[in-house]
Amino acid sequence: MSNRYSKSEKEKWVAGTLKSARRRSPVRIPQCDTSALIAENKLTLIGRVTNPAVQKPKAVAGYMPQLWNLESRVVGRDLGSECFQFRFENEADLQSVLRRGPYHFKNWMLILQQWEPFISDTFPAFITFWVKIHGIPLHFWSDQTIRTIGKELGALSAREISEGRM
C-alpha cells in the first residue's frame, strides 16, 4: 500500500504552477453610523505582546491592572492575534498609565497605545520611551532646547521641561 511518486512529482514546487483555488469575495460590511462605538472606545488602550511564545495576551490583560493599582477601574481582555485591550473609566487613569510606561511582561516589552478608529494590521506598533537629558547648561534649560534635542531623536509626543525629559 505504499504510495510511490514519480521523479517529476518529486521536483520542487515552482511559484505560479498551481491553479489558484477559487476564493470567495470578502464580506462587505455596509456603511453605518459608528460614532457611538467610537465614543464608547475613547478611553481604551490597545496592546500587543512582543514575544507571543512567552507572553499570553490573556495573562497580560489580567496582570497589568494589578500592577497599575487600578483593578476596580480598568477592565482588560484578550483580543486574539497577540493583542489585548484595556478599558478605563476616566481619562486621568488612562493618561497616567501611558505616562508611566513603557511596560514589560515576563521580561519582554509590551506595545501599548491609545485606541484610534482606523484599521491597520500593524496597530499598535510603537513603544513610547521617556528620555532624560543630562548635562544641559542652566542657561539653555528651555522648552526650545528640549524640543530641538527631541526632534533629533525621533517622534516627540510629550516633554516635561522641569524634569528634563521627553
N, C-alpha and C positions, 0 to 999 in steps of 0.2 A: 503494500500500500504506500510505498514511498512515492513522492511526487518529484520527478526529475525535471530540471529546467534545461532548455537548450542553451547553447553558447550565446545566442542573440538575446535571450530572455535575461541572461546574467549581466549584460552590459550595463554601464552606468546610465542613469536617467539623465536625459538632456532636457533643459528647460524648453517649454513650449511644445513638447512632443505629446503630452497627454491632452485628451479632449477636455475642455473645460466643462465642469458639471453645470447644469442649469441651476442658477440661483434664483431664489425668489427676490423680488424687489423689496427694498426696505419698507417698513411700515411708515406711512406718512401720518404724522400727528397733525391734526387740524389746528388752525390758528385759534387761540383762545386768550382771554384776559388772565395773565399770570401775576398781576400786581399784588393780589392778596397773598400769594405764595412767596413772592419776593419780600414783602413786608414781614411775613412770618419767619423767614430765614435770615433776616437782617442781623440778628445777634448770634451768628453761627460761625464757628471756626471749622475748617476742613483740614484734615491732616493725612499724611501718607508716611508709612514706615519706609526706612531706607534699607533694611535687611529683612525681607519677608521670611527668610528661613529661621530667623531668631525671634523677630518681633511679630506678635499677632495683634491685629487691629482691635479685636475684642478685649484683649488684656490691656492694651493701651487705653482704650475708652473707659475701662473700669478703674484703672490706676491713677490717671492724671488728675481727675477732680480731687482725689485724696491728697495728692502732692500739693495742689493749689489751695487746700483747705476750703474748697467750695462744693463739697459733696451735696449739700442741700440746694445749691443754686445753679448747678451745671448738670446737664444730662448728656452722657456720651453714648455713642452707639457705633457698631461696626457697619461700614457701608459696602464691604466686599472690595475686591480688586485692590487690596493693600491700603484702603482708605478708611478713615473714621471721621466722626462728626462730634462736635460739642455744641450744645445749645445753651446759651446763657440767658439769665433773667434780666440782666441790665448791662448797659454799655460800659460802665465803670469796671466791672469784673472782667469783661472781655479785653478791654484795653490794658488792664493790669497784667493779665496773663501774657499778652503779646509783648509788653514792655520787659517782663522778667525773663523772656526767652533768650537764647534758644534752649530747647529741651532735648533730653535723650532718654531712651528706654532700653534696658539690657545692653548698655554700653554702645548703642548706635543712635545717631541723630534722628530726630523726628522733623518732618517738614510740617509746618503749621501756619496756615494763612486764613485771613478773614474771607468768608464766602463771598463770591461775586456771581451775579446772574448771567454767566456765559458758559459755554460748553467747550471743554478742551481736554484731550486725553492726558495732557501733562500737568493739569492743575490738581493739586498745588505743586509748585516746583521750586519755591525759594525758601531758604533758611536765612532769617534776619539775625545779624550779629551786632552787638554793641561793640564799638571800637573806642577804647580810651586812649586819649592823646597825652603823651608825656613830653615835657621839655619845651613847652611854648613859653617864650618870654612874656612876662606880665603885660607889657605894653602892646602885645599882639593878641592878647586873650579877648577875642571878639567873635561875634556871630559870623562876620565875613571870613575870618581866618578859619574857623571850624568848617564852614561851608566849602571853602576853597580846598582844604585838605580832604574833605569828604568826597568831593567830586572826582578827585584823583583816584580814590579807592574804588569807586563804583557808584551804584544807585544809592542815593542818600534819601532815606524816608523820614528820619527824625534826628533831632540833635538836642542835647542838653548842655548849654553853654556853661552853666555853673558847675557841672560835673566834668566838663571837658571830654564829653563822649558824643558819638554819633552813631 
